[in-house]
Amino acid sequence: MIDQPTARPLPVRQDAPAGRTVIGDPAAVKIVAIAARAVPGVHSLGAGTGRALGAIRDAVGANDSSYGVKVEVGQTQLAVDISLVADYGFALNALADAVRVAVYEALTELIGLEVIEVNVEVLDVHLTPPAESKTLERVRPTGSTQLNRPVE
């Protein structure tokens, strides 16, 4: 889990010039991805093929945090669609609710627009592979594959 700093209020001067602020979709997508991944029980974002490609991107240092996240940013509102893979053992509805709350809070705090909906789709459940049993011993080859015939 990545420890992210919390938003700090910035000082605003009363005599500051007026202007328009536009929040780009990529900025909102990154905020959503970071908030969703921080929720315990979220294994990854996106579907299987994208996760495999994401693992390759992570290995070469080209992380694409937008996979599995779709955001529509308007002038005053935004909507989010998230697809994820859950870790086995977490209640899926509760996990989706926790992701929804984390994303809503992050977007409200960091962007300040009205979040009209956060849709969460649980695509799969990740099963941790079982550990090899220590009681099972592997058969070691003896080096001889011929049977000895009894001497008559």
N, C-alpha and C positions, 0 to 999 in steps of 0.2 A: 504494500500500500504506500502511496506517495503522500508524504506529509506536506500539505499545501498551506501557504499562509492565508490567514483570513483577511477579508476586505477591511481596509482602513479608510475612514472618511478622509477625504482630501479637503484642504481649505479652499474655499471659493470666495473670491473677491466680489464685493457688491458692484464694483465699477468695471467688472470684466466685460469684454465685448460679447455681443450676442452672436449666435451662430447655430448651426444645425449639427447634430451628432447622429451618425449612422453606425449601427452595430452590424458588422458583417456576419453572415452565416458561419464562416469558419471559426470565428471567435466564440460564438454561442455553442457550436458543436464541441469544441475543446472543453469548455466549461461543463457541458453535459457529460461528456465521456469521463472526465476526471471525477465528477461527483458520483456517477453510477459505479465506476470501478472501485470506489472507496467503500461501498456498502458490502459488509461481510456476506458471503454467499454468492456473490457475482463472480463467476469463474472467468468469463470473457464477454466481450461484446461482439455481436454479429454471428453469422452462420459458420458452419464447419470449414468450407473452402476458404472463406475470408480469414478465419482464424489461422489456418495453415499458412496462408500468404502473409498474415500478420506476424507469425512467428519468424518467418524468413526476414521480413522487414526489421523486426526487433533485433535479430541476430546481426544485421549489418548496420544497425543504428538509424534506420529510416522508419521510425514508428509512425503509423498512420492512425491517429486517435479517432478519426471520423467514422471508421467502419462500425456499422450497427447503429449509427445515430443519424437521424434526419431532423433538421430544424427549419422551421419557417419563421423568419423574423419580419415583422411588419413595423409600422411607424410607432405603435404604442403597445402591441401585443406580440406574443410568440407562442408557437406550438411545437411540441417535441414528440418524436416517435423513436423508441429505443427497442432494439432486439438484442437479447442476451442469452447466455448459457449459464445456468445456475449450478452451483455445487450440490451434490447429492446430500440430502439430510436437512435441507432448508425448506420450510413451507413456502410453496411457490407464490401463493397469493400474498402472504405477508412480506416476502422478498420483493415482489412487484410494488407493494405499497411503500416499503422502505426506500426503494429506488426512486419512486415518484416523489416522495417527501424530500429526499436529498437533492434531487435535481431541481425541484421547485425552489427550495431554499437557496441553492447556489445561484440560480438564475435571478431570483428576486434581489439577492444581496449584491451580486456582481454586475448585473446588467440594468436592473431597475424597471424593466418592462413588465407588463401584466402577462403572467403565464396562464394561457387559457386552457391548455390541456397537456398532460404528459402521459402518452400511451406507452405501455410496456408490454412487449411480447417475449415470452419465455420460449425460446426455440428448442432447447435441449437441456438435459441434465448431465453434468460431467461426473463420471464415476472414477474414483481414484483406483488405479490398478492394485490388486491385492499384493501384499509383500510375499516374496517367496518363502515357503515353509522351510524352517531350519531342520526339521526332522527328516525331510527327504534328502537322501544322498544321491548324488549322481553316480552312475555306474562308470567306473574307470576302466578303460581298455587295458588288458594285460599284455598286449603286444603279440600274443600268439592266437592265431585264428584257426589253427589245425587241432583236431582232436587226436589225442594219443590213442593208438590202438592197443588193446591188451596183448601182451606177449604170450604166445602159446607154448 
